[in-house]
Amino acid sequence: MKAFKHQVIKAESLKLRYKSTGLPSFDRAVGGLVEGSAHLFYGDENPLMKMFNTVAGSTAVNEPVLVATVRDYHQARSLDTFALAEAIAAFGGDPHYCLQRILVANAYSREQAAALGDLLATSPPEAGLVAILHLTELYKSSTYPELLRFLNSLKSLLAYGATLTFFVRSSPRSTTPSPDGPVFLRHFCATIARLEKTRRGFVKVVVEKGPLQTPKLLYARVTGSILEDVDGWF
């Protein structure tokens, strides 16, 4: 009879670990961002970037962050470091110190994006949070296979416990709210949230997918470059 070796592991190693987004009401709605998984935020440009500043700014106070911007620099500035510094200060961090913990990689073409994906797959960064901005702006429906290869290369980061966060605009072609890009982007992510600008100074956050009951509707207040919980009744 063959002897089988049994691998014994500690239960603690099976416990899911969560990362805060910096927005407590959102953390309560989704249980936080699960480490080693991917999460998608989409919607209007302004509230979307406020959410990015909230997530990246709060995280940078405690650990390194990698920001990969996938946007043609001819269209707009890819990253607002002044807004990030303001976000860091709002969470009690030293902007000068924490900005040094935010690594930035710019990809201005699909070829550069592919090279970036290969680099991350072979040399994972020592960052707990990896934020991908404007992912779908370089890809059209005819080039979705290239986007799929890029996403597959990022999957290796999940094995290292990194938390992937994608920030993409709403689809301009869909008649119903939907993230820009192919449908497999939805399947790739464990959490999906839509951000919409409402009346002056507030943002509607709709949790469409997550580990807890969904959909779920939240509201947040715009404070400077970040989003904060609404005090009292909205």
C-alpha atoms as a printed R data frame, in Angstrom:
    type eleno elety resid chain resno       x      y       z
1   ATOM     1    CA   MET     A     1   0.000  0.000   0.000
2   ATOM     2    CA   LYS     A     2   1.318  3.395  -0.905
3   ATOM     3    CA   ALA     A     3   1.903  5.884   1.834
4   ATOM     4    CA   PHE     A     4   0.422  9.319   1.221
5   ATOM     5    CA   LYS     A     5   1.995 12.411   2.655
6   ATOM     6    CA   HIS     A     6  -0.473 14.813   4.189
7   ATOM     7    CA   GLN     A     7   0.268 18.500   4.213
8   ATOM     8    CA   VAL     A     8  -0.563 20.029   7.571
9   ATOM     9    CA   ILE     A     9  -1.188 23.757   7.644
10  ATOM    10    CA   LYS     A    10  -2.318 26.176  10.312
11  ATOM    11    CA   ALA     A    11  -5.915 27.383  10.142
12  ATOM    12    CA   GLU     A    12  -4.606 30.932  10.494
13  ATOM    13    CA   SER     A    13  -3.097 30.669   7.015
14  ATOM    14    CA   LEU     A    14  -6.563 30.004   5.571
15  ATOM    15    CA   LYS     A    15  -8.083 33.096   7.154
16  ATOM    16    CA   LEU     A    16  -9.004 35.820   4.684
17  ATOM    17    CA   ARG     A    17  -7.276 39.139   5.229
18  ATOM    18    CA   TYR     A    18  -8.893 42.419   4.350
19  ATOM    19    CA   LYS     A    19  -7.613 45.851   3.436
20  ATOM    20    CA   SER     A    20  -9.523 49.030   4.222
21  ATOM    21    CA   THR     A    21 -10.558 51.349   1.405
22  ATOM    22    CA   GLY     A    22 -10.393 54.375   3.678
23  ATOM    23    CA   LEU     A    23 -14.178 54.743   3.424
24  ATOM    24    CA   PRO     A    24 -15.657 52.974   6.501
25  ATOM    25    CA   SER     A    25 -19.220 52.691   5.157
26  ATOM    26    CA   PHE     A    26 -17.934 50.982   2.018
27  ATOM    27    CA   ASP     A    27 -15.765 48.634   4.093
28  ATOM    28    CA   ARG     A    28 -18.819 47.618   6.087
29  ATOM    29    CA   ALA     A    29 -20.793 47.000   2.882
30  ATOM    30    CA   VAL     A    30 -18.203 44.690   1.301
31  ATOM    31    CA   GLY     A    31 -16.273 43.522   4.361
32  ATOM    32    CA   GLY     A    32 -13.183 45.361   3.100
33  ATOM    33    CA   LEU     A    33 -11.047 44.507   0.096
34  ATOM    34    CA   VAL     A    34  -9.916 40.887   0.265
35  ATOM    35    CA   GLU     A    35  -6.153 40.559  -0.083
36  ATOM    36    CA   GLY     A    36  -5.115 38.332  -2.951
37  ATOM    37    CA   SER     A    37  -8.168 39.239  -5.036
38  ATOM    38    CA   ALA     A    38  -9.240 41.858  -7.601
39  ATOM    39    CA   HIS     A    39 -11.750 44.671  -7.190
40  ATOM    40    CA   LEU     A    40 -13.350 46.970  -9.758
41  ATOM    41    CA   PHE     A    41 -14.497 50.572  -9.387
42  ATOM    42    CA   TYR     A    42 -16.140 52.285 -12.337
43  ATOM    43    CA   GLY     A    43 -18.205 55.355 -13.125
44  ATOM    44    CA   ASP     A    44 -17.848 59.069 -13.725
45  ATOM    45    CA   GLU     A    45 -14.282 60.350 -13.910
46  ATOM    46    CA   ASN     A    46 -14.420 62.792 -11.006
47  ATOM    47    CA   PRO     A    47 -15.884 60.543  -8.264
48  ATOM    48    CA   LEU     A    48 -13.864 57.628  -9.611
49  ATOM    49    CA   MET     A    49 -10.606 59.465  -8.994
50  ATOM    50    CA   LYS     A    50 -11.829 60.622  -5.592
51  ATOM    51    CA   MET     A    51 -12.289 56.967  -4.693
52  ATOM    52    CA   PHE     A    52  -8.832 56.152  -6.026
53  ATOM    53    CA   ASN     A    53  -7.310 58.903  -3.867
54  ATOM    54    CA   THR     A    54  -9.206 57.551  -0.854
55  ATOM    55    CA   VAL     A    55  -8.009 53.966  -1.356
56  ATOM    56    CA   ALA     A    56  -4.413 54.783  -2.350
57  ATOM    57    CA   GLY     A    57  -3.962 57.639   0.134
58  ATOM    58    CA   SER     A    58  -5.182 55.644   3.142
59  ATOM    59    CA   THR     A    59  -3.115 52.592   2.148
60  ATOM    60    CA   ALA     A    60   0.110 54.544   1.555
61  ATOM    61    CA   VAL     A    61   0.085 55.635   5.199
62  ATOM    62    CA   ASN     A    62   0.741 52.011   6.187
63  ATOM    63    CA   GLU     A    63   2.365 50.230   3.233
64  ATOM    64    CA   PRO     A    64   3.741 50.711  -0.308
65  ATOM    65    CA   VAL     A    65   1.354 51.166  -3.229
66  ATOM    66    CA   LEU     A    66   1.935 50.560  -6.928
67  ATOM    67    CA   VAL     A    67  -0.067 52.688  -9.351
68  ATOM    68    CA   ALA     A    68  -0.067 51.646 -13.013
69  ATOM    69    CA   THR     A    69  -1.652 54.230 -15.295
70  ATOM    70    CA   VAL     A    70  -2.743 52.953 -18.684
71  ATOM    71    CA   ARG     A    71  -3.683 56.171 -20.465
72  ATOM    72    CA   ASP     A    72  -2.339 58.006 -23.488
73  ATOM    73    CA   TYR     A    73  -0.558 61.039 -22.063
74  ATOM    74    CA   HIS     A    74  -1.844 63.146 -24.976
75  ATOM    75    CA   GLN     A    75  -5.386 62.876 -23.588
76  ATOM    76    CA   ALA     A    76  -4.886 64.003 -20.004
77  ATOM    77    CA   ARG     A    77  -2.583 64.012 -17.037
78  ATOM    78    CA   SER     A    78  -2.336 60.417 -15.897
79  ATOM    79    CA   LEU     A    79  -1.865 60.988 -12.153
80  ATOM    80    CA   ASP     A    80  -2.560 63.965  -9.869
81  ATOM    81    CA   THR     A    81   0.133 63.780  -7.190
82  ATOM    82    CA   PHE     A    82  -1.128 66.957  -5.500
83  ATOM    83    CA   ALA     A    83  -4.512 65.300  -4.901
84  ATOM    84    CA   LEU     A    84  -2.751 62.186  -3.605
85  ATOM    85    CA   ALA     A    85  -0.668 64.274  -1.192
86  ATOM    86    CA   GLU     A    86  -3.843 65.936   0.086
87  ATOM    87    CA   ALA     A    87  -5.458 62.508   0.537
88  ATOM    88    CA   ILE     A    88  -2.458 61.211   2.496
89  ATOM    89    CA   ALA     A    89  -2.562 64.229   4.791
90  ATOM    90    CA   ALA     A    90  -6.298 63.679   5.371
91  ATOM    91    CA   PHE     A    91  -5.487 60.208   6.723
92  ATOM    92    CA   GLY     A    92  -2.806 61.535   9.047
93  ATOM    93    CA   GLY     A    93   0.208 60.618   6.935
94  ATOM    94    CA   ASP     A    94   3.290 62.631   5.998
95  ATOM    95    CA   PRO     A    95   2.817 63.434   2.276
96  ATOM    96    CA   HIS     A    96   6.556 63.691   1.604
97  ATOM    97    CA   TYR     A    97   7.296 60.300   3.172
98  ATOM    98    CA   CYS     A    98   4.221 58.479   1.880
99  ATOM    99    CA   LEU     A    99   4.552 59.698  -1.713
100 ATOM   100    CA   GLN     A   100   7.935 57.982  -1.761
101 ATOM   101    CA   ARG     A   101   6.086 54.742  -0.964
102 ATOM   102    CA   ILE     A   102   3.843 55.130  -4.025
103 ATOM   103    CA   LEU     A   103   5.469 53.609  -7.100
104 ATOM   104    CA   VAL     A   104   4.138 54.792 -10.460
105 ATOM   105    CA   ALA     A   105   4.349 52.990 -13.798
106 ATOM   106    CA   ASN     A   106   3.035 54.671 -16.943
107 ATOM   107    CA   ALA     A   107   2.041 52.701 -20.052
108 ATOM   108    CA   TYR     A   108   1.121 54.875 -23.031
109 ATOM   109    CA   SER     A   109   0.448 52.104 -25.546
110 ATOM   110    CA   ARG     A   110  -0.779 48.515 -25.648
111 ATOM   111    CA   GLU     A   111   2.780 47.338 -26.305
112 ATOM   112    CA   GLN     A   112   3.983 49.109 -23.160
113 ATOM   113    CA   ALA     A   113   1.041 47.714 -21.192
114 ATOM   114    CA   ALA     A   114   1.978 44.188 -22.279
115 ATOM   115    CA   ALA     A   115   5.596 44.795 -21.268
116 ATOM   116    CA   LEU     A   116   4.420 46.156 -17.908
117 ATOM   117    CA   GLY     A   117   2.273 43.068 -17.340
118 ATOM   118    CA   ASP     A   118   5.194 40.778 -18.123
119 ATOM   119    CA   LEU     A   119   7.450 42.772 -15.784
120 ATOM   120    CA   LEU     A   120   4.976 42.588 -12.909
121 ATOM   121    CA   ALA     A   121   4.483 38.860 -13.480
122 ATOM   122    CA   THR     A   122   8.207 38.117 -13.334
123 ATOM   123    CA   SER     A   123   9.228 40.716 -10.737
124 ATOM   124    CA   PRO     A   124   6.286 41.308  -8.381
125 ATOM   125    CA   PRO     A   125   6.540 44.644  -6.536
126 ATOM   126    CA   GLU     A   126   6.642 44.758  -2.756
127 ATOM   127    CA   ALA     A   127   3.318 46.565  -2.597
128 ATOM   128    CA   GLY     A   128   0.205 45.447  -0.786
129 ATOM   129    CA   LEU     A   129  -2.051 47.458  -3.085
130 ATOM   130    CA   VAL     A   130  -1.775 47.557  -6.875
131 ATOM   131    CA   ALA     A   131  -4.037 50.144  -8.534
132 ATOM   132    CA   ILE     A   132  -4.614 50.053 -12.301
133 ATOM   133    CA   LEU     A   133  -6.015 53.317 -13.675
134 ATOM   134    CA   HIS     A   134  -7.918 53.851 -16.941
135 ATOM   135    CA   LEU     A   135  -7.357 50.230 -17.944
136 ATOM   136    CA   THR     A   136  -9.701 50.053 -20.921
137 ATOM   137    CA   GLU     A   137  -8.854 53.350 -22.627
138 ATOM   138    CA   LEU     A   138  -6.070 51.757 -24.682
139 ATOM   139    CA   TYR     A   139  -8.177 48.802 -25.778
140 ATOM   140    CA   LYS     A   140 -11.054 48.559 -28.252
141 ATOM   141    CA   SER     A   141 -13.241 45.508 -28.815
142 ATOM   142    CA   SER     A   142 -10.909 44.334 -31.590
143 ATOM   143    CA   THR     A   143  -7.963 44.322 -29.164
144 ATOM   144    CA   TYR     A   144  -9.687 42.637 -26.183
145 ATOM   145    CA   PRO     A   145  -7.507 39.511 -26.630
146 ATOM   146    CA   GLU     A   146  -4.514 41.728 -25.788
147 ATOM   147    CA   LEU     A   147  -6.369 43.031 -22.744
148 ATOM   148    CA   LEU     A   148  -7.075 39.463 -21.654
149 ATOM   149    CA   ARG     A   149  -3.370 38.622 -21.870
150 ATOM   150    CA   PHE     A   150  -2.593 41.706 -19.775
151 ATOM   151    CA   LEU     A   151  -5.108 40.637 -17.123
152 ATOM   152    CA   ASN     A   152  -3.695 37.109 -17.084
153 ATOM   153    CA   SER     A   153  -0.229 38.489 -16.409
154 ATOM   154    CA   LEU     A   154  -1.621 40.445 -13.449
155 ATOM   155    CA   LYS     A   155  -3.140 37.276 -11.987
156 ATOM   156    CA   SER     A   156   0.274 36.210 -10.764
157 ATOM   157    CA   LEU     A   157   0.244 39.162  -8.358
158 ATOM   158    CA   LEU     A   158  -2.741 37.663  -6.571
159 ATOM   159    CA   ALA     A   159  -0.673 34.618  -5.628
160 ATOM   160    CA   TYR     A   160   1.664 36.974  -3.750
161 ATOM   161    CA   GLY     A   161  -1.231 38.373  -1.714
162 ATOM   162    CA   ALA     A   162  -1.444 41.701  -3.540
163 ATOM   163    CA   THR     A   163  -4.794 43.478  -3.681
164 ATOM   164    CA   LEU     A   164  -5.620 44.482  -7.249
165 ATOM   165    CA   THR     A   165  -7.918 47.483  -7.756
166 ATOM   166    CA   PHE     A   166  -9.124 48.592 -11.189
167 ATOM   167    CA   PHE     A   167 -10.526 52.062 -11.884
168 ATOM   168    CA   VAL     A   168 -12.302 52.372 -15.244
169 ATOM   169    CA   ARG     A   169 -14.908 54.691 -16.728
170 ATOM   170    CA   SER     A   170 -18.511 53.749 -17.451
171 ATOM   171    CA   SER     A   171 -19.200 52.249 -20.854
172 ATOM   172    CA   PRO     A   172 -20.252 54.958 -23.338
173 ATOM   173    CA   ARG     A   173 -21.958 52.313 -25.481
174 ATOM   174    CA   SER     A   174 -24.190 50.602 -22.934
175 ATOM   175    CA   THR     A   175 -27.751 51.798 -22.270
176 ATOM   176    CA   THR     A   176 -27.521 50.495 -18.692
177 ATOM   177    CA   PRO     A   177 -24.733 51.259 -16.181
178 ATOM   178    CA   SER     A   178 -21.776 49.062 -17.017
179 ATOM   179    CA   PRO     A   179 -17.981 49.287 -16.760
180 ATOM   180    CA   ASP     A   180 -16.153 49.997 -19.980
181 ATOM   181    CA   GLY     A   181 -14.482 46.909 -21.382
182 ATOM   182    CA   PRO     A   182 -15.263 43.246 -22.005
183 ATOM   183    CA   VAL     A   183 -17.616 41.213 -19.843
184 ATOM   184    CA   PHE     A   184 -14.790 39.021 -18.513
185 ATOM   185    CA   LEU     A   185 -13.556 42.049 -16.562
186 ATOM   186    CA   ARG     A   186 -16.643 41.615 -14.369
187 ATOM   187    CA   HIS     A   187 -15.878 37.935 -13.763
188 ATOM   188    CA   PHE     A   188 -12.257 38.728 -12.934
189 ATOM   189    CA   CYS     A   189 -13.164 40.911  -9.932
190 ATOM   190    CA   ALA     A   190 -14.585 39.867  -6.556
191 ATOM   191    CA   THR     A   191 -16.046 43.305  -5.824
192 ATOM   192    CA   ILE     A   192 -17.653 45.751  -8.261
193 ATOM   193    CA   ALA     A   193 -18.803 49.237  -7.309
194 ATOM   194    CA   ARG     A   194 -20.272 52.034  -9.430
195 ATOM   195    CA   LEU     A   195 -19.653 55.684  -8.523
196 ATOM   196    CA   GLU     A   196 -21.927 58.459  -9.736
197 ATOM   197    CA   LYS     A   197 -21.859 62.174  -9.048
198 ATOM   198    CA   THR     A   198 -25.142 63.347  -7.542
199 ATOM   199    CA   ARG     A   199 -26.099 66.691  -6.106
200 ATOM   200    CA   ARG     A   200 -23.372 69.113  -5.177
201 ATOM   201    CA   GLY     A   201 -20.733 67.594  -2.932
202 ATOM   202    CA   PHE     A   202 -22.043 64.027  -2.792
203 ATOM   203    CA   VAL     A   203 -21.341 60.752  -4.599
204 ATOM   204    CA   LYS     A   204 -23.614 57.742  -4.973
205 ATOM   205    CA   VAL     A   205 -21.807 54.424  -4.489
206 ATOM   206    CA   VAL     A   206 -23.627 51.319  -5.708
207 ATOM   207    CA   VAL     A   207 -22.051 48.010  -4.663
208 ATOM   208    CA   GLU     A   208 -23.072 45.689  -7.501
209 ATOM   209    CA   LYS     A   209 -21.023 42.646  -6.519
210 ATOM   210    CA   GLY     A   210 -19.328 41.580  -3.329
211 ATOM   211    CA   PRO     A   211 -19.021 38.931  -0.628
212 ATOM   212    CA   LEU     A   212 -21.970 40.398   1.304
213 ATOM   213    CA   GLN     A   213 -25.535 40.977   0.133
214 ATOM   214    CA   THR     A   214 -25.701 43.062  -3.036
215 ATOM   215    CA   PRO     A   215 -26.697 45.373  -4.564
216 ATOM   216    CA   LYS     A   216 -26.200 47.946  -1.842
217 ATOM   217    CA   LEU     A   217 -26.528 51.723  -2.070
218 ATOM   218    CA   LEU     A   218 -24.289 54.131  -0.166
219 ATOM   219    CA   TYR     A   219 -23.638 57.851  -0.245
220 ATOM   220    CA   ALA     A   220 -20.355 59.623   0.410
221 ATOM   221    CA   ARG     A   221 -19.352 63.245   0.802
222 ATOM   222    CA   VAL     A   222 -16.609 64.795  -1.309
223 ATOM   223    CA   THR     A   223 -14.062 66.398   1.004
224 ATOM   224    CA   GLY     A   224 -11.137 67.854  -0.870
225 ATOM   225    CA   SER     A   225  -9.593 65.039  -2.903
226 ATOM   226    CA   ILE     A   226 -11.218 62.128  -1.010
227 ATOM   227    CA   LEU     A   227 -14.589 60.615  -0.127
228 ATOM   228    CA   GLU     A   228 -15.862 60.556   3.455
229 ATOM   229    CA   ASP     A   229 -18.846 59.029   5.202
230 ATOM   230    CA   VAL     A   230 -22.011 61.105   5.431
231 ATOM   231    CA   ASP     A   231 -22.807 62.110   9.002
232 ATOM   232    CA   GLY     A   232 -26.392 61.515  10.114
233 ATOM   233    CA   TRP     A   233 -29.232 61.067   7.661
234 ATOM   234    CA   PHE     A   234 -28.623 61.718   3.997
